[in-house]
Amino acid sequence: MKKPKTKPKFSAFSNFLWTVKMMTKYCKSALAITLLLVPIAVGLRYLEIYLPSLVVSEVTAGNQLSHALLSVGAVMLLMLCGYLLTQALGQIRTASMGVYRYKMTDLLTRKQLSLFYQTHERKDVRDLADRAVRATQMWNGAQPLTDMVYHSFGMAENLLGYLLFGSVISFASPWLVPILTVAPAVNYFATRAYNKWEYANRSHVWEVRRRLGYVEQVPDDFAAGKDIRIYSMASWLKECYKALSAEHTAWDKKETRKSFLSRIADLVVILLRDGGAYALLISMFASGEITVEQFVLYFAAISSFAGWVGGIISCWNALHSTSLQLCDFREYTEYPEEDGTGEAKAEDHLHTPPEITFRNVSYRYHGAEEDTLHDLSFTVKAGEKLALVGLNGAGKTTLVKLLCGLYAPTEGEILYNGVPLSHFKREDYYRLISPVFQDVRTAFFSLAETVSCASLENTDLEKAEACLRRAGLGEKIDSLPQGILTRLNKAVNKEGTELSGGEAQKLMLARALYKDAPLLILDEPTAALDPLAESRIYTEFNQMAKEKTSLFISHRLASTAFCHRILLLEKGVIAEEGSHAELLAKGGKYKELFDIQSCWYRDDEEGGARA
């Protein structure tokens, strides 16, 4: 079993420099304000301890009331201006930080949308992405992206205050500074140990939370609602929720206990530290070494100095804790990309049907012990309609993802018109293919936008409607008051519409028609259709496939008869190859599977006739 990662990829200092770089790029105003607030905050804290001493000094010196009021009033006015400026700058900074968070969230989203699909599909990368998303959100009052700024400059503020106030109290006694400085080291090591434990266990804790979150969402899933009720799954889900909640609570208890112990150590240190300092100061006043106004000033300075020391330790620990969470964000957004060289251009291949060659292609999934595809070699001629058939797990979907450029071969290469796919930039290569996958996903856009995959302003509405009608959705759009402008998803759009499984597949077919790429790939496009609709789709497929190279995947072997050639995959290799008639004549595995499927249709016909 792989050991959990205990050492972060980036140091706190590296994350600080990265944060400054990002804020300089996206939000200079927030950075400038945060820097300006440091001396203002220290100056206000000094005025706070100086004011009581000034009042005592004016009273004991016997100065006139007007002089005292003028001196004290000037300091109070200065403090008031400082407080007002701090509040104003704080409000501006909060708004600017919102912009910074948006820019960082946008950076994360762009990575999620562009990351190489093969990498994106891996569980460890998906878990990293989940943790990166958390760094952009507010959790228990903590927000790593902005807290990195606050804690970093908070550290600078506390160091500046430490130097200023340390200079003040050193006039009382040179022993006060080391006493108040060394003692908090206990708290530092205690908190550091807790942060290291939390980081080392973050993957397991996050997995528990992710599974618990999934179970919490199941009751809200309409698609699962039918199964939950009919199969009486409520009790089972409750048990799952109870078990995961117990595991989550156990980890919460561990975190709370370890955090509590680190804070107890801090409390003990504070009592010993401050008690000793105050005892020394009282002793000095009693022996006449300092005056009453000096006592007031030093007493307040010690309290504030202790705060600065504690602030340094607190900011340092918070900085490291935040840095650990920011590591996940940076590690994901900076995850290395896999892309082609860009030597080949899609523009050179857009208007001719391609020849596709698989040359000794093997593929193994991340973490798997064996290849899913083994040394595949075959060629799809330009303009050919090729069918890919086989049982579940034969490797059909993997082969399609390789052809689509979503995976890269473990061994061997795939050629498009004689050009290796590795020579195309991925985004450029995608222009050459029009796939229709079995898994259908629709959003909340209009029918026209879903077909064009663009905004209405950039959609050819006439072409979109023609494609929708060719795909068999003419009656559907005629029944909608807004036609092709009707939006999907009633949960989001009040006047939206919901599509059946078959209608959604037709919508995806219309999308492929609209794109009109030279390579057409249909992965079980009729799985959710009735026989009549399926027949119409096959007719349309023949029209779509004209002047294109096409790959058709199906479990229904009878539907492959119109293809020029059929490849039967079995355990990741090509078991049989030929036309529908040739494979039936061979009497091999293809004929065996065809006979098994066709007997059900014959039995149904006979049963219907008897009825």
NUPAZA-614948 format. One record per residue (C-alpha): x, y, z negated; chain. Coordinates in nm, 2 decimals. Each point is the difference from the previous one (the first is absolute). Example, Ala and Ser with C-alpha at 12.3 -4.5 7.8 and 13.67 -1.06 7.14 Angstrom:
REM NUPAZA-614948
PT       xx       yy       zz   chain
PT     1.23    -0.45    -0.78       A
PT     0.14     0.34     0.07       A
***
This chain:
REM NUPAZA-614948
PT       xx       yy       zz   chain
PT     0.00     0.00     0.00       A
PT     0.13     0.34     0.10       A
PT     0.11     0.21    -0.30       A
PT    -0.18     0.34    -0.05       A
PT     0.20     0.30     0.12       A
PT     0.14     0.17    -0.31       A
PT     0.23     0.26     0.15       A
PT    -0.17     0.29     0.19       A
PT     0.12     0.08     0.35       A
PT     0.04     0.37    -0.07       A
PT     0.14     0.19    -0.30       A
PT    -0.19     0.27    -0.18       A
PT     0.25     0.26     0.14       A
PT    -0.05    -0.13     0.35       A
PT    -0.38     0.03    -0.04       A
PT     0.04     0.35    -0.14       A
PT     0.20     0.11     0.31       A
PT    -0.25    -0.17     0.23       A
PT    -0.29     0.18    -0.18       A
PT     0.18     0.33     0.04       A
PT     0.06    -0.08     0.37       A
PT    -0.37    -0.09     0.05       A
PT    -0.13     0.31    -0.18       A
PT     0.24     0.22     0.19       A
PT    -0.14    -0.14     0.32       A
PT    -0.37    -0.01    -0.09       A
PT    -0.06     0.23    -0.30       A
PT     0.27     0.27    -0.06       A
PT    -0.23     0.22    -0.21       A
PT    -0.06    -0.27    -0.27       A
PT     0.37    -0.07    -0.02       A
PT     0.08     0.38    -0.04       A
PT    -0.27     0.05    -0.26       A
PT     0.11    -0.30    -0.20       A
PT     0.36     0.13     0.00       A
PT    -0.12     0.35    -0.10       A
PT    -0.21    -0.14    -0.29       A
PT     0.31    -0.15    -0.17       A
PT     0.16     0.33    -0.12       A
PT    -0.34     0.15    -0.07       A
PT    -0.09    -0.29    -0.23       A
PT     0.33     0.01    -0.19       A
PT    -0.03     0.38    -0.04       A
PT    -0.35    -0.03    -0.14       A
PT     0.11    -0.27    -0.25       A
PT     0.28     0.23    -0.12       A
PT    -0.23     0.29    -0.04       A
PT    -0.23    -0.22    -0.20       A
PT     0.27    -0.07    -0.26       A
PT     0.14     0.35     0.01       A
PT    -0.34     0.17    -0.07       A
PT    -0.04    -0.13    -0.36       A
PT     0.36     0.09    -0.08       A
PT    -0.05     0.35     0.15       A
PT    -0.31     0.06    -0.22       A
PT     0.18    -0.11    -0.31       A
PT     0.30     0.22     0.09       A
PT    -0.22     0.31     0.06       A
PT    -0.18    -0.06    -0.34       A
PT     0.32    -0.06    -0.21       A
PT     0.19     0.28     0.17       A
PT    -0.26     0.25    -0.11       A
PT    -0.05     0.15     0.35       A
PT    -0.29     0.23     0.08       A
PT    -0.32    -0.16     0.11       A
PT     0.01     0.16     0.34       A
PT     0.35    -0.14     0.06       A
PT    -0.11    -0.35    -0.11       A
PT    -0.31     0.02     0.22       A
PT     0.20     0.11     0.30       A
PT     0.26    -0.27    -0.04       A
PT    -0.25    -0.28    -0.07       A
PT    -0.24     0.13     0.26       A
PT     0.26     0.00     0.27       A
PT     0.09    -0.36    -0.07       A
PT    -0.36    -0.10    -0.01       A
PT    -0.07     0.18     0.33       A
PT     0.29    -0.17     0.16       A
PT    -0.13    -0.34    -0.12       A
PT    -0.35     0.08     0.13       A
PT     0.14     0.08     0.34       A
PT     0.20    -0.32    -0.01       A
PT    -0.30    -0.21    -0.09       A
PT    -0.22     0.16     0.28       A
PT     0.28    -0.05     0.25       A
PT     0.04    -0.36    -0.10       A
PT    -0.37    -0.06     0.03       A
PT    -0.02     0.16     0.35       A
PT     0.31    -0.18     0.13       A
PT    -0.13    -0.32    -0.15       A
PT    -0.33     0.02     0.19       A
PT     0.18     0.08     0.33       A
PT     0.24    -0.29    -0.06       A
PT    -0.29    -0.24    -0.07       A
PT    -0.16     0.09     0.33       A
PT     0.33    -0.03     0.18       A
PT     0.07    -0.34    -0.16       A
PT    -0.33    -0.11     0.14       A
PT     0.13     0.07     0.35       A
PT     0.32    -0.18    -0.08       A
PT    -0.19    -0.31    -0.12       A
PT    -0.21     0.01     0.33       A
PT     0.32     0.01     0.20       A
PT     0.15    -0.29    -0.18       A
PT    -0.33    -0.20     0.03       A
PT     0.00     0.08     0.37       A
PT     0.36    -0.13     0.02       A
PT    -0.11    -0.33    -0.17       A
PT    -0.30    -0.04     0.22       A
PT     0.21     0.05     0.31       A
PT     0.23    -0.27    -0.12       A
PT    -0.29    -0.24    -0.06       A
PT    -0.13     0.07     0.35       A
PT     0.33    -0.03     0.18       A
PT     0.19    -0.27    -0.19       A
PT     0.08    -0.30     0.22       A
PT    -0.30    -0.24    -0.03       A
PT     0.22    -0.30    -0.08       A
PT     0.15     0.19    -0.29       A
PT    -0.33     0.15    -0.11       A
PT    -0.16    -0.35    -0.02       A
PT     0.25    -0.13    -0.26       A
PT    -0.14    -0.02    -0.35       A
PT     0.31     0.15    -0.17       A
PT    -0.02     0.30     0.23       A
PT    -0.38     0.04    -0.06       A
PT     0.06    -0.01    -0.37       A
PT     0.27     0.27     0.04       A
PT    -0.24     0.20     0.20       A
PT    -0.26    -0.03    -0.28       A
PT     0.25     0.13    -0.25       A
PT     0.10     0.28     0.23       A
PT    -0.36     0.11     0.02       A
PT    -0.02     0.01    -0.38       A
PT     0.29     0.25     0.00       A
PT    -0.23     0.24     0.19       A
PT    -0.28    -0.03    -0.25       A
PT    -0.07     0.11    -0.36       A
PT     0.02    -0.28    -0.25       A
PT    -0.04     0.07    -0.38       A
PT     0.09     0.36     0.05       A
PT     0.32    -0.08     0.20       A
PT     0.05     0.08     0.36       A
PT     0.35    -0.11     0.11       A
PT     0.04     0.22     0.31       A
PT    -0.06     0.33    -0.19       A
PT     0.13    -0.13    -0.33       A
PT     0.34    -0.05     0.15       A
PT     0.01     0.38     0.06       A
PT    -0.14     0.09    -0.34       A
PT     0.23    -0.23    -0.20       A
PT     0.31     0.09     0.21       A
PT    -0.04     0.37    -0.06       A
PT    -0.13    -0.07    -0.35       A
PT     0.34    -0.15    -0.06       A
PT     0.16     0.32     0.12       A
PT    -0.23     0.21    -0.22       A
PT     0.08    -0.21    -0.31       A
PT     0.38     0.01     0.07       A
PT    -0.01     0.38     0.03       A
PT    -0.20     0.03    -0.32       A
PT     0.24    -0.24    -0.17       A
PT     0.30     0.22     0.09       A
PT    -0.18     0.33    -0.10       A
PT    -0.15    -0.12    -0.33       A
PT     0.30    -0.21    -0.08       A
PT     0.21     0.32     0.01       A
PT    -0.25     0.17    -0.24       A
PT     0.00    -0.27    -0.26       A
PT     0.38    -0.06     0.02       A
PT     0.04     0.34    -0.17       A
PT    -0.18    -0.15    -0.30       A
PT     0.21    -0.32    -0.01       A
PT     0.21    -0.18     0.26       A
PT    -0.13    -0.33    -0.15       A
PT    -0.36     0.06     0.11       A
PT     0.06    -0.04     0.37       A
PT     0.16    -0.35    -0.01       A
PT    -0.25    -0.12    -0.27       A
PT    -0.29     0.10     0.22       A
PT     0.16    -0.13     0.32       A
PT     0.14    -0.34    -0.09       A
PT    -0.29    -0.15    -0.18       A
PT    -0.25    -0.02     0.29       A
PT     0.24    -0.24     0.18       A
PT    -0.19    -0.28    -0.18       A
PT    -0.32     0.10     0.18       A
PT     0.17     0.02     0.33       A
PT     0.13    -0.36    -0.01       A
PT    -0.34    -0.12    -0.14       A
PT    -0.19     0.16     0.29       A
PT     0.25    -0.10     0.26       A
PT    -0.04    -0.37    -0.11       A
PT    -0.38     0.03     0.04       A
PT     0.03     0.16     0.34       A
PT     0.23    -0.28     0.12       A
PT    -0.24    -0.27    -0.13       A
PT    -0.30     0.18     0.17       A
PT     0.19     0.02     0.34       A
PT     0.11    -0.36    -0.01       A
PT    -0.35    -0.12    -0.06       A
PT    -0.18     0.24     0.23       A
PT    -0.06    -0.24     0.29       A
PT    -0.18    -0.26    -0.22       A
PT    -0.20     0.26    -0.18       A
PT    -0.10     0.16     0.33       A
PT    -0.10    -0.34     0.14       A
PT    -0.23    -0.06    -0.30       A
PT    -0.16     0.35     0.04       A
PT    -0.04    -0.05     0.38       A
PT    -0.18    -0.34    -0.05       A
PT    -0.22     0.15    -0.27       A
PT    -0.09     0.30     0.22       A
PT    -0.09    -0.24     0.28       A
PT    -0.24    -0.20    -0.22       A
PT    -0.15     0.33    -0.12       A
PT    -0.08     0.10     0.36       A
PT    -0.16    -0.33     0.11       A
PT    -0.35     0.07    -0.15       A
PT    -0.01     0.33     0.20       A
PT     0.07    -0.19     0.33       A
PT    -0.32    -0.05     0.19       A
PT     0.16    -0.27     0.22       A
PT     0.07    -0.20    -0.32       A
PT    -0.34     0.07    -0.16       A
PT    -0.18    -0.28     0.18       A
PT     0.25    -0.27    -0.09       A
PT     0.02     0.12    -0.36       A
PT    -0.38    -0.04    -0.05       A
PT    -0.07    -0.31     0.21       A
PT     0.30    -0.20    -0.14       A
PT    -0.04     0.13    -0.35       A
PT     0.35     0.14    -0.01       A
PT    -0.07     0.27    -0.26       A
PT     0.11    -0.22    -0.29       A
PT     0.32    -0.10     0.18       A
PT     0.08     0.36     0.08       A
PT    -0.06     0.10    -0.36       A
PT     0.24    -0.27    -0.11       A
PT     0.26     0.12     0.24       A
PT    -0.05     0.36    -0.12       A
PT     0.02    -0.11    -0.36       A
PT     0.33    -0.19     0.06       A
PT     0.16     0.28     0.19       A
PT    -0.12     0.26    -0.25       A
PT     0.15    -0.21    -0.28       A
PT     0.34    -0.02     0.18       A
PT    -0.02     0.37     0.08       A
PT    -0.08     0.08    -0.37       A
PT     0.29    -0.22    -0.11       A
PT     0.24     0.20     0.21       A
PT    -0.15     0.33    -0.12       A
PT     0.06    -0.12    -0.36       A
PT     0.37    -0.08     0.08       A
PT     0.04     0.34     0.16       A
PT    -0.17     0.18    -0.29       A
PT     0.20    -0.19    -0.26       A
PT     0.34     0.07     0.17       A
PT    -0.09     0.36     0.05       A
PT    -0.12     0.04    -0.36       A
PT     0.33    -0.14    -0.13       A
PT     0.20     0.25     0.21       A
PT    -0.22     0.29    -0.14       A
PT     0.04    -0.12    -0.36       A
PT     0.38     0.02     0.04       A
PT    -0.05     0.35     0.13       A
PT    -0.22     0.10    -0.30       A
PT     0.25    -0.13    -0.26       A
PT     0.29     0.19     0.17       A
PT    -0.21     0.33     0.00       A
PT    -0.07    -0.03    -0.37       A
PT     0.37    -0.06    -0.09       A
PT     0.13     0.26     0.25       A
PT    -0.23     0.29    -0.09       A
PT    -0.01    -0.08    -0.37       A
PT     0.38     0.02    -0.02       A
PT     0.02     0.32     0.20       A
PT    -0.27     0.18    -0.21       A
PT     0.16    -0.12    -0.32       A
PT     0.33     0.16     0.11       A
PT    -0.16     0.32     0.09       A
PT    -0.19     0.03    -0.33       A
PT     0.32    -0.07    -0.18       A
PT     0.18     0.28     0.19       A
PT    -0.28     0.25    -0.08       A
PT     0.00    -0.09    -0.37       A
PT     0.37     0.05    -0.02       A
PT    -0.03     0.34     0.17       A
PT     0.20    -0.09     0.31       A
PT    -0.28     0.13     0.22       A
PT    -0.26     0.28    -0.03       A
PT    -0.38    -0.05     0.01       A
PT    -0.03     0.13     0.36       A
PT     0.29    -0.24     0.10       A
PT    -0.18    -0.28    -0.18       A
PT    -0.32     0.07     0.19       A
PT     0.19     0.02     0.33       A
PT     0.21    -0.32    -0.06       A
PT    -0.30    -0.19    -0.14       A
PT    -0.20     0.07     0.32       A
PT     0.31    -0.06     0.22       A
PT     0.05    -0.34    -0.16       A
PT    -0.36    -0.10     0.06       A
PT     0.03     0.11     0.36       A
PT     0.35    -0.15     0.04       A
PT    -0.13    -0.33    -0.11       A
PT    -0.27     0.04     0.26       A
PT     0.26     0.07     0.27       A
PT     0.20    -0.31    -0.10       A
PT    -0.32    -0.21    -0.01       A
PT    -0.09     0.15     0.33       A
PT     0.33    -0.10     0.16       A
PT    -0.05    -0.36    -0.12       A
PT    -0.37     0.00     0.09       A
PT     0.07     0.15     0.35       A
PT     0.29    -0.24     0.06       A
PT    -0.21    -0.30    -0.09       A
PT    -0.30     0.13     0.20       A
PT     0.22     0.08     0.29       A
PT     0.14    -0.35     0.01       A
PT    -0.35    -0.16    -0.04       A
PT    -0.14     0.22     0.28       A
PT     0.31    -0.07     0.21       A
PT    -0.07    -0.37    -0.02       A
PT    -0.35     0.05     0.14       A
PT     0.13     0.24     0.27       A
PT     0.25    -0.27     0.10       A
PT    -0.29    -0.21     0.13       A
PT    -0.13     0.29     0.20       A
PT     0.33     0.08     0.16       A
PT     0.09    -0.37     0.05       A
PT    -0.33    -0.05     0.20       A
PT     0.00     0.33     0.20       A
PT     0.37    -0.06     0.08       A
PT    -0.05    -0.37     0.08       A
PT     0.21    -0.08     0.31       A
PT    -0.19    -0.01     0.32       A
PT     0.04    -0.26     0.28       A
PT    -0.04     0.15     0.34       A
PT     0.11    -0.05     0.36       A
PT     0.29     0.18     0.16       A
PT    -0.22     0.21     0.23       A
PT     0.19    -0.09     0.31       A
PT    -0.32    -0.12     0.17       A
PT    -0.29     0.23     0.06       A
PT    -0.37    -0.11     0.00       A
PT    -0.07     0.26     0.28       A
PT     0.19    -0.22     0.24       A
PT    -0.24    -0.30    -0.06       A
PT    -0.34     0.16    -0.05       A
PT    -0.14    -0.05     0.35       A
PT     0.10    -0.36     0.08       A
PT    -0.10    -0.33    -0.16       A
PT     0.30    -0.13    -0.19       A
PT     0.18    -0.33     0.00       A
PT     0.05    -0.13    -0.36       A
PT     0.28    -0.23    -0.09       A
PT     0.06    -0.18    -0.33       A
PT     0.36    -0.12    -0.01       A
PT     0.09    -0.24    -0.28       A
PT    -0.22     0.18    -0.25       A
PT    -0.02    -0.11    -0.36       A
PT    -0.16     0.17    -0.29       A
PT     0.01    -0.05    -0.37       A
PT    -0.21     0.20    -0.25       A
PT     0.18     0.17    -0.29       A
PT     0.06    -0.24    -0.28       A
PT    -0.11    -0.31     0.20       A
PT     0.21    -0.31     0.01       A
PT    -0.08    -0.10     0.36       A
PT    -0.07     0.18     0.33       A
PT    -0.36     0.05     0.11       A
PT     0.10     0.01     0.37       A
PT     0.28    -0.22     0.13       A
PT     0.22     0.09     0.30       A
PT    -0.29     0.11     0.23       A
PT     0.08     0.06     0.37       A
PT    -0.26     0.08     0.26       A
PT    -0.09     0.27     0.25       A
PT    -0.33     0.17     0.07       A
PT     0.00     0.12     0.36       A
PT    -0.11     0.35     0.10       A
PT    -0.38     0.01     0.03       A
PT    -0.04    -0.35    -0.15       A
PT    -0.28    -0.08    -0.25       A
PT     0.16    -0.23    -0.27       A
PT    -0.20    -0.18    -0.27       A
PT     0.16    -0.09    -0.33       A
PT    -0.18    -0.27    -0.19       A
PT     0.07    -0.23    -0.30       A
PT    -0.12    -0.08    -0.35       A
PT     0.03     0.24    -0.29       A
PT     0.36     0.04    -0.11       A
PT     0.14    -0.09     0.34       A
PT     0.16     0.34     0.03       A
PT    -0.23     0.18     0.24       A
PT    -0.05     0.32    -0.21       A
PT     0.38     0.01    -0.07       A
PT     0.07    -0.02     0.37       A
PT    -0.24     0.29     0.08       A
PT     0.15     0.22    -0.27       A
PT     0.35    -0.07     0.15       A
PT    -0.13     0.10     0.34       A
PT    -0.17     0.31    -0.14       A
PT     0.33     0.11    -0.15       A
PT    -0.14    -0.03    -0.35       A
PT     0.26    -0.26    -0.08       A
PT     0.36    -0.04     0.12       A
PT     0.12    -0.36     0.09       A
PT     0.22    -0.17    -0.26       A
PT     0.19    -0.15     0.30       A
PT    -0.03     0.05     0.38       A
PT    -0.15     0.29     0.18       A
PT    -0.32     0.11     0.18       A
PT     0.02     0.17     0.34       A
PT    -0.24     0.25     0.15       A
PT     0.06     0.02     0.38       A
PT     0.35    -0.13    -0.08       A
PT     0.06     0.26    -0.27       A
PT     0.05    -0.12    -0.36       A
PT    -0.26     0.14    -0.24       A
PT     0.28     0.11    -0.22       A
PT     0.09     0.26     0.27       A
PT    -0.34     0.18    -0.05       A
PT    -0.08     0.24    -0.28       A
PT    -0.29    -0.17    -0.18       A
PT    -0.24     0.30     0.04       A
PT     0.08     0.01     0.37       A
PT    -0.04    -0.37     0.05       A
PT    -0.35     0.00    -0.16       A
PT    -0.12     0.21     0.30       A
PT     0.05    -0.31     0.22       A
PT    -0.25    -0.23    -0.18       A
PT    -0.37     0.00    -0.07       A
PT    -0.07    -0.26    -0.27       A
PT    -0.33    -0.10    -0.15       A
PT     0.06    -0.18    -0.32       A
PT    -0.23    -0.24    -0.18       A
PT     0.00     0.20    -0.32       A
PT    -0.22     0.31     0.07       A
PT     0.05     0.32    -0.20       A
PT    -0.21     0.31     0.05       A
PT     0.02     0.33    -0.18       A
PT    -0.24     0.29    -0.03       A
PT     0.06     0.17     0.33       A
PT    -0.24     0.02     0.29       A
PT    -0.04    -0.28     0.26       A
PT     0.17     0.22     0.26       A
PT     0.30     0.08    -0.23       A
PT     0.03    -0.36    -0.10       A
PT     0.02    -0.10     0.37       A
PT     0.26     0.27     0.09       A
PT     0.19    -0.01    -0.33       A
PT     0.01     0.38     0.02       A
PT    -0.20     0.30    -0.11       A
PT    -0.31     0.10     0.20       A
PT     0.19     0.29     0.16       A
PT     0.25    -0.25     0.14       A
PT    -0.25    -0.26     0.10       A
PT    -0.14    -0.05     0.36       A
PT    -0.36    -0.05    -0.10       A
PT    -0.11    -0.13     0.34       A
PT     0.27    -0.26     0.00       A
PT    -0.07    -0.09    -0.36       A
PT    -0.37    -0.06     0.07       A
PT     0.08    -0.20     0.32       A
PT     0.23    -0.23    -0.21       A
PT    -0.26    -0.04    -0.27       A
PT    -0.26    -0.11     0.26       A
PT     0.24    -0.23     0.17       A
PT     0.07    -0.17    -0.33       A
PT    -0.37    -0.06    -0.05       A
PT    -0.10     0.28    -0.24       A
PT    -0.23     0.18     0.24       A
PT    -0.32    -0.08    -0.18       A
PT     0.16     0.09    -0.33       A
PT     0.11     0.35     0.10       A
PT    -0.34     0.06     0.17       A
PT    -0.17    -0.08    -0.33       A
PT     0.20     0.26    -0.19       A
PT    -0.12     0.36     0.00       A
PT     0.35     0.14     0.03       A
PT     0.12    -0.27     0.24       A
PT     0.38    -0.05     0.01       A
PT     0.04     0.29    -0.24       A
PT    -0.16    -0.20    -0.28       A
PT     0.23    -0.06    -0.28       A
PT     0.07    -0.33    -0.17       A
PT    -0.03    -0.09    -0.37       A
PT    -0.32     0.11    -0.17       A
PT     0.17     0.02    -0.33       A
PT     0.20     0.30     0.13       A
PT    -0.23     0.14     0.27       A
PT    -0.36     0.06    -0.10       A
PT    -0.12    -0.05     0.36       A
PT     0.26    -0.26     0.09       A
PT    -0.06    -0.35     0.13       A
PT     0.13    -0.35    -0.10       A
PT     0.10    -0.25     0.26       A
PT    -0.04    -0.37    -0.01       A
PT     0.30    -0.23     0.03       A
PT    -0.07    -0.06     0.37       A
PT    -0.05     0.37     0.07       A
PT     0.32     0.09    -0.18       A
PT     0.19    -0.24     0.22       A
PT    -0.16     0.15     0.31       A
PT     0.11     0.34    -0.13       A
PT     0.36    -0.12    -0.02       A
PT    -0.03    -0.14     0.35       A
PT    -0.12     0.35     0.12       A
PT     0.31     0.14    -0.17       A
PT     0.22    -0.23     0.20       A
PT    -0.19     0.10     0.32       A
PT     0.06     0.37    -0.07       A
PT     0.37    -0.04    -0.06       A
PT     0.03    -0.19     0.33       A
PT     0.36    -0.13    -0.06       A
PT     0.16    -0.24     0.24       A
PT     0.03    -0.28    -0.26       A
PT    -0.34    -0.12    -0.14       A
PT    -0.01    -0.22    -0.31       A
PT    -0.32    -0.15    -0.13       A
PT     0.02    -0.18    -0.33       A
PT    -0.33    -0.19    -0.06       A
PT    -0.21     0.29     0.15       A
PT    -0.32    -0.20     0.00       A
PT     0.02    -0.16    -0.35       A
PT    -0.30     0.20    -0.13       A
PT    -0.21     0.00     0.32       A
PT    -0.30    -0.22     0.10       A
PT     0.04    -0.22     0.32       A
PT    -0.17     0.25     0.23       A
PT     0.21     0.29    -0.12       A
PT     0.31    -0.22     0.02       A
PT    -0.08    -0.09     0.36       A
PT    -0.03     0.37     0.09       A
PT     0.33     0.08    -0.18       A
PT     0.18    -0.27     0.21       A
PT    -0.14     0.15     0.32       A
PT     0.11     0.34    -0.12       A
PT     0.34    -0.14    -0.10       A
PT     0.05    -0.12     0.36       A
PT    -0.06     0.36     0.12       A
PT     0.22     0.14    -0.27       A
PT     0.28    -0.23     0.09       A
PT     0.02     0.10     0.36       A
PT     0.34     0.16     0.08       A
PT     0.11    -0.08    -0.35       A
PT     0.19    -0.28    -0.18       A
PT    -0.22    -0.14    -0.27       A
PT     0.03    -0.24    -0.29       A
PT    -0.31    -0.16    -0.14       A
PT    -0.01    -0.18    -0.33       A
PT    -0.30    -0.22    -0.09       A
PT    -0.10    -0.30    -0.22       A
PT    -0.28    -0.08     0.25       A
PT     0.18    -0.19     0.27       A
PT    -0.29     0.02     0.25       A
PT     0.05     0.38     0.01       A
PT     0.35    -0.04     0.14       A
PT    -0.11    -0.16     0.33       A
PT     0.02     0.33     0.20       A
PT     0.37     0.06    -0.10       A
PT     0.27    -0.08     0.25       A
PT     0.20    -0.19    -0.26       A
PT    -0.04    -0.14    -0.35       A
PT     0.27    -0.05    -0.27       A
PT    -0.09    -0.24    -0.28       A
PT     0.20     0.09    -0.31       A
PT     0.06    -0.26    -0.27       A
PT     0.22     0.05    -0.31       A
PT     0.17     0.30     0.16       A
PT     0.10    -0.17     0.33       A
PT    -0.17    -0.03     0.34       A
PT    -0.16    -0.34     0.00       A
PT    -0.17     0.02     0.34       A
PT    -0.02     0.24     0.29       A
PT    -0.22     0.02     0.31       A
PT    -0.34     0.11     0.14       A
PT    -0.32    -0.10    -0.17       A
PT    -0.06    -0.27     0.26       A
PT     0.36    -0.12    -0.01       A
PT     0.01    -0.04    -0.38       A
PT    -0.33    -0.19     0.01       A
PT     0.14    -0.23     0.26       A
PT     0.31    -0.07    -0.21       A
PT    -0.22    -0.14    -0.27       A
PT     0.23     0.14    -0.28       A
PT    -0.06     0.21    -0.31       A
PT    -0.19     0.27     0.19       A
PT    -0.25    -0.25     0.14       A
PT    -0.04    -0.15    -0.35       A
PT    -0.08     0.33    -0.16       A
PT    -0.22     0.10     0.29       A
PT    -0.20    -0.32    -0.03       A
PT    -0.04     0.05    -0.37       A
PT    -0.14     0.35     0.05       A
PT    -0.22    -0.08     0.30       A
PT    -0.17    -0.29    -0.17       A
PT    -0.16     0.23    -0.24       A
PT    -0.15     0.20     0.28       A
PT    -0.12    -0.32     0.17       A
PT    -0.16    -0.12    -0.32       A
PT    -0.17     0.33    -0.05       A
PT    -0.14    -0.01     0.35       A
PT    -0.12    -0.36    -0.04       A
PT    -0.15     0.08    -0.34       A
PT    -0.18     0.30     0.15       A
PT    -0.13    -0.22     0.29       A
PT    -0.13    -0.26    -0.25       A
PT    -0.17     0.27    -0.20       A
***
